[in-house]
Amino acid sequence: MYKAMPTIPVSDLRTKQAAILAQLSEAPILLTQRGHGAGVLVHPELWNEMVELLDDYEDILIVKDRIQEAENDPTVMRPISELRATLEADGLLDDE
């Protein structure tokens, strides 16, 4: 990922907006105010990729928790047919 990113003062956004936005396709940009980090500009495509990646990691952690739970207590496991019947009864599974 980008550990050292271009840094610009927030005030440059007024006068160099087009050039700054054009740089976003290369790397995020750290905005500073009075010499301190004030925010980060990120290209929308990169932002969407990061959000999707975080969602994937969250799903992976849930799966790992469920695997651990099943290893610790095998009674939490249910046959898929029973699970399907429960979901259909609750109206949560459409017939395909």
Secondary structure, DSSP 4 states (H G I P E B T S, - for coil): --SS--EEETTHHHHSHHHHHHHTTT--EEEEETTEEEEEE--HHHHHHHHHHHHHHHHHHHHHHHHHHHHH-GGG---HHHHHHHHHHTT-S---
